[in-house]
Amino acid sequence: MMLFKMMPLETHLKLIGGLLTVLALLHAGFPRYFNWAVEFRTVSLINRQMMYIHTLFLALALLLVGLLCLAYAPELTSTRLGQALCRGLGAFWLLRLVVQFVGYSPALWRGKRFETGMHVAFSLLWAYLTAVFLAAGW
């Protein structure tokens, strides 16, 4: 792939590490940005707390994978364990890419400039993560 001829895989993994770290930190703003205090008023306590806790742990997982990529990019590409981790992460992000198209209704973004831009940007991000992790895994 042309993408990997321009930069070594380790550099892509470090870039991904930075991107995932930023994405993890952005999760802290989700409750305010998505107005959860109002939106979840009518939701049961268990469902409300599940959303907050799942978001926290998703952010933590993103942060830890991001830090792993930043600190151990060479090992991720050169060891059997690292390559196995990359194949697993590649499969994860491939599924996330599929869900981007089958899990979210187009009514959420179609015809809306900002939302369409976010849909496209995150689709490209999930595709990039998939390609880099799978390339690093093989």
C-alpha positions in Angstrom: 0.0 0.0 0.0 1.2 3.5 -0.9 0.3 4.7 2.6 2.9 2.4 4.2 5.6 3.3 1.7 5.4 7.0 2.8 5.8 6.2 6.5 7.0 3.2 8.4 4.3 1.2 10.3 5.8 2.2 13.6 5.2 5.9 12.7 1.6 5.1 11.8 1.1 3.3 15.1 2.5 6.3 17.0 0.2 8.6 15.1 -2.7 6.2 16.0 -1.6 6.3 19.6 -1.9 10.1 19.6 -5.3 10.0 17.8 -6.7 7.4 20.3 -5.4 9.3 23.2 -7.2 12.5 22.0 -10.3 10.5 21.2 -10.3 9.0 24.8 -10.0 12.5 26.3 -12.8 13.8 24.1 -15.2 11.3 25.8 -15.0 13.4 28.9 -17.1 16.0 27.1 -19.8 13.6 25.8 -22.2 14.1 28.7 -22.2 17.9 28.3 -22.1 18.0 24.5 -24.9 15.4 24.1 -26.9 17.0 26.9 -27.1 13.7 28.9 -28.4 15.5 32.0 -31.6 16.3 30.1 -31.7 13.4 27.7 -31.4 10.8 30.4 -34.0 12.2 32.8 -36.6 9.7 31.7 -34.2 6.8 31.5 -34.0 4.3 34.4 -31.2 4.7 36.9 -29.5 1.5 35.7 -29.6 2.6 32.0 -28.3 6.1 32.8 -25.5 4.8 35.0 -24.6 2.1 32.4 -24.2 4.9 29.7 -21.8 6.9 32.0 -19.8 3.8 33.1 -19.6 2.3 29.6 -18.4 5.6 28.2 -15.8 5.9 31.0 -14.5 2.4 30.3 -14.5 2.9 26.5 -12.5 6.0 27.0 -10.1 4.1 29.3 -9.7 1.4 26.7 -9.0 3.9 24.0 -6.5 5.7 26.2 -4.7 2.4 27.1 -4.5 1.3 23.5 -3.3 4.7 22.5 -0.5 4.6 25.1 0.4 1.1 24.0 0.8 2.3 20.5 2.9 5.3 21.6 5.2 3.4 23.9 5.5 0.0 22.1 5.1 0.6 18.3 8.3 -1.3 17.4 7.2 -4.3 19.5 3.7 -4.3 18.0 5.2 -4.8 14.5 8.1 -7.1 15.3 6.9 -9.7 17.9 4.4 -12.5 17.5 2.4 -11.1 20.5 2.5 -7.6 19.1 1.3 -8.8 15.7 -1.4 -10.9 17.3 -2.6 -7.8 19.2 -2.6 -5.8 16.0 -4.7 -8.4 14.2 -7.2 -8.4 17.1 -7.3 -4.6 17.0 -7.6 -4.6 13.3 -10.6 -6.9 13.5 -12.1 -4.7 16.3 -11.8 -1.5 14.1 -13.1 -3.3 11.0 -16.2 -4.2 13.0 -16.5 -0.6 14.2 -16.2 0.6 10.6 -19.1 -1.8 9.6 -21.2 -0.6 12.5 -20.6 3.0 11.3 -22.8 2.1 8.3 -25.2 -0.5 9.7 -25.6 0.6 13.3 -26.4 4.3 12.8 -29.4 5.5 10.9 -28.5 7.8 7.9 -31.3 10.1 9.3 -28.8 11.1 12.0 -26.4 12.7 9.5 -27.8 12.8 6.0 -28.5 16.4 4.9 -26.8 17.9 7.9 -23.4 19.4 7.1 -21.6 19.0 10.4 -23.0 15.5 11.1 -22.2 14.3 7.6 -18.7 15.7 8.0 -18.3 13.8 11.3 -19.7 10.6 9.7 -17.2 10.8 6.9 -14.3 11.7 9.2 -14.9 8.9 11.6 -15.5 6.4 8.7 -12.1 7.4 7.4 -10.5 7.1 10.8 -12.0 3.7 11.4 -10.7 2.6 8.0 -7.3 4.0 8.7 -7.1 2.2 12.1 -8.2 -1.0 10.4 -5.6 -0.8 7.6 -2.7 0.1 9.9 -3.5 -2.6 12.6 -4.1 -5.3 10.0 -0.9 -4.3 8.1 1.1 -4.4 11.4 -0.4 -7.8 12.2 0.8 -9.4 9.0 
